Amino acid sequence: AKQGIYLMQSFSQAQCLENGLVEALAPILHQALQRGGKDPNISDWVVALGALSSVDATPAVDTVCEGIIHFAMEQLNRNLAISGLNISQLLRALSRIKHLGVQELTQRLLWRLLDDHRSFTVLDLVSAVHSAVTMYEEDGFGVTPSLFNCLLNLLIQELTVGQRMSGLSCPELMAVSSTLSKAGSEQTDLEGEREAWTVVMRETSRLFAEDPAAVDQMTLLHTTIVVLNCCARVQIRDATFLGLVYEWLATGTVLAALADDLPRRGILASSLAKLGVAGQLEVRELGIKQRQYFLAWSQLLPAALCSGAWEDCGPWFLGLAQ
């Protein structure tokens, strides 16, 4: 059974897991669950549920998923340890299989997160809250407004109080900014939310200042695009941060790495446009240096020479229009 689980995971990660393989393995997995599910263990079953949630629902797939959900509920009922990583991955999988009635398990996992959040790594905590925000947007997951507010306030508190979320990595920054922007207007504590965004921008700016040899520049560029896009969604416009972004983009050949990546260039261009810093007059009013503005856009402009689908060109033209 364990070998079958990690075979499914391998195909799932390669985005080529098909129902035929799952259907063939389903009886083996079901038998293992019938024996109590102890071997494979809870971590293995979490991996299995993640893989199963990526394929089309069938009676055989649903039967195994329901068995894993029941096994996870037993773990919670017996107050057995479930790691932060397992909880985070379980929530992500549950967000894709609402039709199986996952409300009770979802709520139990989220309350476990609230009670024991200090045992979670930063990335596991943020990923779990992101899944909860995704579930909150749809009915049927059991994420109530009060539970949603508790989780988002927890994330904001972790960001703004203490040092736990200082020195965020690129993956952590992308996860945090995506979660905050997805929550969007649902959050009522606007002052706390703004302070959380300040932390995101400060942490991104810190990475700009680090030795290029210490931070992969392609990863940092992708992170910057995600952060800017998320800021644009909720109209977080900070002149100091945007000035630092332009200063970083204008140095060396940062944007040259996106020469053949028109979709990401388009997201960057449209994000700058939505934030009101794509036009020459706009950047002048914010005190952004004209030289940095022209250097950055001179590297974005060659994107017009790239071949690509027309749907990929739309965001880029939006930025260029400014």
C-alpha positions as a Markdown table, in Angstrom:
| # | Residue | x | y | z |
|---|---|---|---|---|
| 1 | Ala | 0.0 | 0.0 | 0.0 |
| 2 | Lys | 2.8 | 2.4 | 0.9 |
| 3 | Gln | 4.5 | 1.8 | -2.4 |
| 4 | Gly | 1.2 | 2.5 | -4.2 |
| 5 | Ile | 0.8 | 5.8 | -2.4 |
| 6 | Tyr | 4.1 | 7.1 | -3.4 |
| 7 | Leu | 3.7 | 5.9 | -6.9 |
| 8 | Met | 0.5 | 8.0 | -7.1 |
| 9 | Gln | 2.3 | 10.9 | -5.6 |
| 10 | Ser | 5.1 | 10.7 | -8.2 |
| 11 | Phe | 2.6 | 10.8 | -11.1 |
| 12 | Ser | 0.5 | 13.5 | -9.3 |
| 13 | Gln | 3.6 | 15.8 | -9.0 |
| 14 | Ala | 4.3 | 15.3 | -12.6 |
| 15 | Gln | 0.6 | 16.2 | -13.3 |
| 16 | Cys | 0.0 | 13.0 | -15.2 |
| 17 | Leu | -1.8 | 10.8 | -12.6 |
| 18 | Glu | -4.7 | 9.1 | -14.3 |
| 19 | Asn | -7.8 | 7.4 | -12.9 |
| 20 | Gly | -6.8 | 4.0 | -14.4 |
| 21 | Leu | -3.8 | 3.7 | -12.0 |
| 22 | Val | -5.9 | 4.9 | -9.0 |
| 23 | Glu | -8.7 | 2.5 | -9.8 |
| 24 | Ala | -6.1 | -0.4 | -9.9 |
| 25 | Leu | -4.6 | 0.7 | -6.5 |
| 26 | Ala | -7.9 | 1.5 | -4.8 |
| 27 | Pro | -8.6 | -2.1 | -3.5 |
| 28 | Ile | -5.1 | -2.3 | -2.0 |
| 29 | Leu | -5.5 | 1.0 | -0.3 |
| 30 | His | -9.0 | 0.2 | 0.9 |
| 31 | Gln | -7.8 | -3.1 | 2.5 |
| 32 | Ala | -5.0 | -1.2 | 4.3 |
| 33 | Leu | -7.5 | 1.2 | 5.7 |
| 34 | Gln | -9.7 | -1.6 | 6.8 |
| 35 | Arg | -6.8 | -3.0 | 8.8 |
| 36 | Gly | -6.7 | 0.2 | 10.8 |
| 37 | Gly | -4.5 | 2.3 | 8.6 |
| 38 | Lys | -1.4 | 2.1 | 10.9 |
| 39 | Asp | 0.9 | 0.9 | 8.2 |
| 40 | Pro | 1.0 | 3.1 | 6.1 |
| 41 | Asn | 0.9 | 5.8 | 8.8 |
| 42 | Ile | -1.0 | 9.1 | 9.0 |
| 43 | Ser | 1.7 | 11.0 | 7.0 |
| 44 | Asp | 1.5 | 8.4 | 4.2 |
| 45 | Trp | -2.3 | 8.7 | 4.1 |
| 46 | Val | -2.1 | 12.5 | 3.9 |
| 47 | Val | 0.1 | 12.1 | 0.9 |
| 48 | Ala | -2.4 | 9.6 | -0.6 |
| 49 | Leu | -5.3 | 12.0 | -0.1 |
| 50 | Gly | -3.4 | 14.8 | -1.7 |
| 51 | Ala | -2.8 | 12.6 | -4.8 |
| 52 | Leu | -6.4 | 11.3 | -4.9 |
| 53 | Ser | -7.8 | 14.9 | -4.7 |
| 54 | Ser | -6.1 | 15.7 | -8.0 |
| 55 | Val | -8.0 | 13.1 | -10.1 |
| 56 | Asp | -11.6 | 12.9 | -11.2 |
| 57 | Ala | -14.0 | 11.6 | -8.6 |
| 58 | Thr | -15.2 | 8.0 | -9.1 |
| 59 | Pro | -16.9 | 5.6 | -6.6 |
| 60 | Ala | -13.6 | 3.8 | -6.0 |
| 61 | Val | -11.7 | 7.1 | -5.5 |
| 62 | Asp | -14.3 | 8.5 | -3.2 |
| 63 | Thr | -14.4 | 5.3 | -1.1 |
| 64 | Val | -10.6 | 5.5 | -0.4 |
| 65 | Cys | -10.9 | 9.3 | 0.3 |
| 66 | Glu | -13.7 | 8.7 | 2.7 |
| 67 | Gly | -11.6 | 6.0 | 4.4 |
| 68 | Ile | -8.7 | 8.4 | 4.8 |
| 69 | Ile | -11.0 | 11.1 | 6.2 |
| 70 | His | -12.4 | 8.7 | 8.7 |
| 71 | Phe | -8.9 | 7.6 | 9.7 |
| 72 | Ala | -7.9 | 11.3 | 10.2 |
| 73 | Met | -11.0 | 11.9 | 12.4 |
| 74 | Glu | -10.0 | 8.9 | 14.5 |
| 75 | Gln | -6.6 | 10.4 | 15.0 |
| 76 | Leu | -8.2 | 13.6 | 16.3 |
| 77 | Asn | -10.8 | 11.8 | 18.4 |
| 78 | Arg | -8.0 | 9.9 | 20.2 |
| 79 | Asn | -6.0 | 13.1 | 20.6 |
| 80 | Leu | -3.0 | 11.6 | 18.7 |
| 81 | Ala | -0.3 | 13.9 | 17.3 |
| 82 | Ile | -0.7 | 15.2 | 13.8 |
| 83 | Ser | 2.1 | 17.4 | 12.6 |
| 84 | Gly | 1.7 | 20.9 | 11.3 |
| 85 | Leu | 2.8 | 19.7 | 7.9 |
| 86 | Asn | 0.2 | 17.0 | 7.8 |
| 87 | Ile | -2.6 | 19.4 | 8.9 |
| 88 | Ser | -1.5 | 21.8 | 6.2 |
| 89 | Gln | -1.5 | 19.2 | 3.5 |
| 90 | Leu | -4.8 | 17.7 | 4.7 |
| 91 | Leu | -6.5 | 21.1 | 4.5 |
| 92 | Arg | -5.2 | 21.6 | 1.0 |
| 93 | Ala | -6.5 | 18.2 | -0.1 |
| 94 | Leu | -9.8 | 18.7 | 1.6 |
| 95 | Ser | -10.3 | 22.0 | -0.3 |
| 96 | Arg | -10.6 | 20.0 | -3.5 |
| 97 | Ile | -13.0 | 17.3 | -2.4 |
| 98 | Lys | -15.9 | 19.3 | -0.9 |
| 99 | His | -18.5 | 16.8 | -2.3 |
| 100 | Leu | -17.5 | 14.2 | 0.3 |
| 101 | Gly | -18.7 | 16.2 | 3.2 |
| 102 | Val | -15.5 | 17.4 | 4.9 |
| 103 | Gln | -16.9 | 20.1 | 7.1 |
| 104 | Glu | -16.3 | 18.3 | 10.5 |
| 105 | Leu | -12.7 | 17.3 | 9.7 |
| 106 | Thr | -12.0 | 20.8 | 8.3 |
| 107 | Gln | -13.2 | 22.5 | 11.4 |
| 108 | Arg | -11.4 | 20.1 | 13.7 |
| 109 | Leu | -8.1 | 20.7 | 11.9 |
| 110 | Leu | -8.5 | 24.4 | 11.9 |
| 111 | Trp | -9.2 | 24.5 | 15.6 |
| 112 | Arg | -6.2 | 22.3 | 16.2 |
| 113 | Leu | -4.2 | 24.9 | 14.2 |
| 114 | Leu | -5.5 | 27.7 | 16.4 |
| 115 | Asp | -4.7 | 25.8 | 19.6 |
| 116 | Asp | -1.3 | 24.6 | 18.6 |
| 117 | His | -0.1 | 27.2 | 16.0 |
| 118 | Arg | 3.4 | 27.6 | 17.7 |
| 119 | Ser | 4.3 | 24.1 | 16.7 |
| 120 | Phe | 3.7 | 24.9 | 13.0 |
| 121 | Thr | 6.5 | 26.1 | 10.7 |
| 122 | Val | 5.9 | 29.5 | 9.1 |
| 123 | Leu | 5.2 | 27.9 | 5.7 |
| 124 | Asp | 2.9 | 25.2 | 7.1 |
| 125 | Leu | 0.9 | 27.8 | 9.1 |
| 126 | Val | 0.6 | 30.2 | 6.2 |
| 127 | Ser | -0.4 | 27.3 | 3.8 |
| 128 | Ala | -3.1 | 26.1 | 6.2 |
| 129 | Val | -4.6 | 29.6 | 6.6 |
| 130 | His | -4.5 | 30.0 | 2.8 |
| 131 | Ser | -6.5 | 26.8 | 2.4 |
| 132 | Ala | -9.0 | 28.1 | 5.0 |
| 133 | Val | -9.4 | 31.3 | 3.1 |
| 134 | Thr | -10.0 | 29.4 | -0.1 |
| 135 | Met | -12.6 | 27.3 | 1.7 |
| 136 | Tyr | -14.3 | 30.3 | 3.2 |
| 137 | Glu | -15.1 | 31.6 | -0.3 |
| 138 | Glu | -17.3 | 28.6 | -0.9 |
| 139 | Asp | -20.2 | 27.1 | 1.0 |
| 140 | Gly | -19.9 | 23.5 | 2.2 |
| 141 | Phe | -16.6 | 23.5 | 4.0 |
| 142 | Gly | -17.7 | 24.7 | 7.4 |
| 143 | Val | -15.4 | 27.7 | 7.6 |
| 144 | Thr | -17.6 | 30.1 | 9.5 |
| 145 | Pro | -17.0 | 33.9 | 9.6 |
| 146 | Ser | -15.8 | 33.7 | 13.2 |
| 147 | Leu | -13.4 | 30.9 | 12.4 |
| 148 | Phe | -12.2 | 32.8 | 9.4 |
| 149 | Asn | -11.6 | 35.9 | 11.4 |
| 150 | Cys | -9.7 | 34.0 | 14.1 |
| 151 | Leu | -7.4 | 32.4 | 11.5 |
| 152 | Leu | -6.7 | 35.7 | 9.7 |
| 153 | Asn | -6.1 | 37.6 | 12.9 |
| 154 | Leu | -3.7 | 34.8 | 13.9 |
| 155 | Leu | -1.7 | 35.3 | 10.7 |
| 156 | Ile | -1.7 | 39.0 | 11.1 |
| 157 | Gln | -0.5 | 38.7 | 14.7 |
| 158 | Glu | 2.2 | 36.3 | 13.7 |
| 159 | Leu | 3.4 | 38.8 | 11.1 |
| 160 | Thr | 3.3 | 41.9 | 13.2 |
| 161 | Val | 4.1 | 40.8 | 16.7 |
| 162 | Gly | 7.5 | 39.2 | 17.7 |
| 163 | Gln | 10.2 | 38.0 | 15.5 |
| 164 | Arg | 8.9 | 34.6 | 14.3 |
| 165 | Met | 8.2 | 35.9 | 10.8 |
| 166 | Ser | 11.3 | 38.0 | 10.3 |
| 167 | Gly | 13.7 | 36.7 | 7.7 |
| 168 | Leu | 10.9 | 35.2 | 5.5 |
| 169 | Ser | 12.1 | 33.1 | 2.5 |
| 170 | Cys | 10.8 | 33.6 | -1.0 |
| 171 | Pro | 8.3 | 30.7 | -0.8 |
| 172 | Glu | 7.0 | 32.1 | 2.6 |
| 173 | Leu | 6.7 | 35.6 | 1.2 |
| 174 | Met | 4.7 | 34.3 | -1.8 |
| 175 | Ala | 2.4 | 32.3 | 0.5 |
| 176 | Val | 1.8 | 35.2 | 2.9 |
| 177 | Ser | 1.1 | 37.7 | 0.2 |
| 178 | Ser | -1.2 | 35.4 | -1.6 |
| 179 | Thr | -3.1 | 34.6 | 1.6 |
| 180 | Leu | -3.5 | 38.3 | 2.5 |
| 181 | Ser | -4.7 | 39.3 | -0.9 |
| 182 | Lys | -7.1 | 36.3 | -1.2 |
| 183 | Ala | -8.7 | 37.3 | 2.1 |
| 184 | Gly | -9.1 | 40.8 | 0.6 |
| 185 | Ser | -12.1 | 42.8 | 1.7 |
| 186 | Glu | -13.3 | 40.0 | 4.0 |
| 187 | Gln | -10.9 | 41.2 | 6.7 |
| 188 | Thr | -12.3 | 43.9 | 9.0 |
| 189 | Asp | -9.2 | 44.8 | 10.9 |
| 190 | Leu | -7.9 | 47.2 | 8.3 |
| 191 | Glu | -5.2 | 48.7 | 10.5 |
| 192 | Gly | -3.8 | 45.3 | 11.3 |
| 193 | Glu | -4.0 | 44.2 | 7.7 |
| 194 | Arg | -2.1 | 47.2 | 6.5 |
| 195 | Glu | 0.6 | 46.5 | 9.1 |
| 196 | Ala | 0.9 | 43.0 | 7.9 |
| 197 | Trp | 1.4 | 44.2 | 4.3 |
| 198 | Thr | 4.1 | 46.5 | 5.6 |
| 199 | Val | 5.9 | 43.5 | 6.9 |
| 200 | Val | 5.6 | 41.7 | 3.5 |
| 201 | Met | 7.0 | 44.8 | 1.7 |
| 202 | Arg | 9.8 | 45.2 | 4.3 |
| 203 | Glu | 10.8 | 41.5 | 3.9 |
| 204 | Thr | 10.8 | 41.7 | 0.1 |
| 205 | Ser | 12.9 | 44.9 | 0.3 |
| 206 | Arg | 15.4 | 43.1 | 2.6 |
| 207 | Leu | 15.9 | 40.4 | -0.1 |
| 208 | Phe | 16.7 | 43.2 | -2.7 |
| 209 | Ala | 19.5 | 44.3 | -0.5 |
| 210 | Glu | 21.1 | 40.9 | 0.1 |
| 211 | Asp | 24.1 | 39.7 | -1.8 |
| 212 | Pro | 22.9 | 38.4 | -5.2 |
| 213 | Ala | 25.0 | 35.2 | -4.7 |
| 214 | Ala | 23.0 | 34.5 | -1.5 |
| 215 | Val | 19.5 | 34.7 | -3.1 |
| 216 | Asp | 18.6 | 33.1 | -6.3 |
| 217 | Gln | 17.7 | 36.1 | -8.5 |
| 218 | Met | 15.2 | 34.2 | -10.7 |
| 219 | Thr | 13.3 | 33.0 | -7.6 |
| 220 | Leu | 13.4 | 36.6 | -6.1 |
| 221 | Leu | 12.1 | 38.0 | -9.4 |
| 222 | His | 9.1 | 35.5 | -9.3 |
| 223 | Thr | 8.5 | 36.4 | -5.7 |
| 224 | Thr | 8.5 | 40.1 | -6.5 |
| 225 | Ile | 6.0 | 39.6 | -9.3 |
| 226 | Val | 3.7 | 37.6 | -6.9 |
| 227 | Val | 4.0 | 40.3 | -4.2 |
| 228 | Leu | 3.3 | 43.1 | -6.6 |
| 229 | Asn | 0.3 | 41.3 | -8.1 |
| 230 | Cys | -1.1 | 40.7 | -4.7 |
| 231 | Cys | -0.6 | 44.3 | -3.7 |
| 232 | Ala | -2.4 | 45.4 | -6.9 |
| 233 | Arg | -5.4 | 43.1 | -6.1 |
| 234 | Val | -6.0 | 45.0 | -2.8 |
| 235 | Gln | -4.5 | 48.3 | -3.8 |
| 236 | Ile | -1.7 | 48.4 | -1.3 |
| 237 | Arg | 0.4 | 51.3 | -2.8 |
| 238 | Asp | 3.5 | 52.2 | -0.9 |
| 239 | Ala | 5.8 | 54.8 | -2.6 |
| 240 | Thr | 9.0 | 53.7 | -0.7 |
| 241 | Phe | 8.5 | 50.0 | -1.6 |
| 242 | Leu | 7.6 | 50.7 | -5.2 |
| 243 | Gly | 10.7 | 52.9 | -5.5 |
| 244 | Leu | 12.9 | 50.1 | -4.2 |
| 245 | Val | 11.2 | 47.7 | -6.7 |
| 246 | Tyr | 12.1 | 50.0 | -9.6 |
| 247 | Glu | 15.6 | 50.4 | -8.2 |
| 248 | Trp | 16.1 | 46.6 | -8.1 |
| 249 | Leu | 14.5 | 46.0 | -11.5 |
| 250 | Ala | 16.8 | 48.6 | -13.1 |
| 251 | Thr | 20.0 | 47.0 | -11.8 |
| 252 | Gly | 21.9 | 44.6 | -14.1 |
| 253 | Thr | 19.9 | 42.2 | -16.2 |
| 254 | Val | 17.2 | 41.2 | -13.7 |
| 255 | Leu | 14.4 | 41.2 | -16.2 |
| 256 | Ala | 16.5 | 39.6 | -18.9 |
| 257 | Ala | 15.6 | 36.3 | -17.1 |
| 258 | Leu | 12.0 | 36.7 | -18.3 |
| 259 | Ala | 13.0 | 37.1 | -22.0 |
| 260 | Asp | 10.9 | 34.1 | -23.0 |
| 261 | Asp | 8.3 | 34.3 | -20.3 |
| 262 | Leu | 5.6 | 36.7 | -21.6 |
| 263 | Pro | 2.9 | 35.7 | -19.1 |
| 264 | Arg | 5.1 | 36.7 | -16.1 |
| 265 | Arg | 6.2 | 39.9 | -17.9 |
| 266 | Gly | 2.5 | 40.7 | -18.5 |
| 267 | Ile | 1.7 | 40.1 | -14.8 |
| 268 | Leu | 4.5 | 42.4 | -13.8 |
| 269 | Ala | 3.5 | 45.1 | -16.3 |
| 270 | Ser | -0.2 | 45.0 | -15.4 |
| 271 | Ser | 0.6 | 45.0 | -11.7 |
| 272 | Leu | 2.6 | 48.2 | -12.0 |
| 273 | Ala | -0.2 | 49.7 | -14.1 |
| 274 | Lys | -2.9 | 48.7 | -11.5 |
| 275 | Leu | -0.7 | 50.2 | -8.7 |
| 276 | Gly | -0.5 | 53.5 | -10.7 |
| 277 | Val | 3.3 | 53.3 | -11.2 |
| 278 | Ala | 3.5 | 52.4 | -14.9 |
| 279 | Gly | 3.3 | 56.0 | -16.3 |
| 280 | Gln | 6.2 | 58.5 | -16.3 |
| 281 | Leu | 4.1 | 61.3 | -14.6 |
| 282 | Glu | 2.9 | 58.8 | -11.9 |
| 283 | Val | 6.4 | 57.7 | -10.9 |
| 284 | Arg | 7.6 | 61.3 | -10.9 |
| 285 | Glu | 4.8 | 62.3 | -8.4 |
| 286 | Leu | 5.9 | 59.4 | -6.1 |
| 287 | Gly | 9.5 | 60.5 | -6.2 |
| 288 | Ile | 10.7 | 57.4 | -8.1 |
| 289 | Lys | 13.8 | 58.2 | -10.1 |
| 290 | Gln | 13.2 | 58.7 | -13.8 |
| 291 | Arg | 16.4 | 56.8 | -14.7 |
| 292 | Gln | 15.3 | 53.7 | -12.8 |
| 293 | Tyr | 11.9 | 54.0 | -14.4 |
| 294 | Phe | 13.3 | 54.0 | -18.0 |
| 295 | Leu | 15.9 | 51.3 | -17.3 |
| 296 | Ala | 13.2 | 49.0 | -15.9 |
| 297 | Trp | 10.8 | 49.5 | -18.8 |
| 298 | Ser | 13.5 | 49.4 | -21.4 |
| 299 | Gln | 13.9 | 45.7 | -20.3 |
| 300 | Leu | 10.2 | 45.1 | -20.2 |
| 301 | Leu | 9.6 | 46.5 | -23.7 |
| 302 | Pro | 11.5 | 43.7 | -25.7 |
| 303 | Ala | 8.7 | 41.4 | -24.6 |
| 304 | Ala | 6.9 | 42.8 | -27.6 |
| 305 | Leu | 9.3 | 40.9 | -29.8 |
| 306 | Cys | 8.6 | 37.6 | -28.1 |
| 307 | Ser | 6.1 | 35.2 | -29.7 |
| 308 | Gly | 3.3 | 34.0 | -27.6 |
| 309 | Ala | -0.4 | 33.4 | -27.4 |
| 310 | Trp | -2.6 | 36.5 | -27.6 |
| 311 | Glu | -4.2 | 35.8 | -24.2 |
| 312 | Asp | -0.6 | 36.1 | -22.7 |
| 313 | Cys | -0.2 | 39.5 | -24.3 |
| 314 | Gly | -3.2 | 41.2 | -22.7 |
| 315 | Pro | -1.7 | 42.0 | -19.3 |
| 316 | Trp | 1.5 | 43.2 | -20.9 |
| 317 | Phe | -0.4 | 45.6 | -23.2 |
| 318 | Leu | -2.3 | 46.9 | -20.1 |
| 319 | Gly | 0.9 | 47.9 | -18.6 |
| 320 | Leu | 2.3 | 49.3 | -21.8 |
| 321 | Ala | -0.8 | 51.4 | -22.3 |
| 322 | Gln | 0.2 | 53.4 | -19.2 |
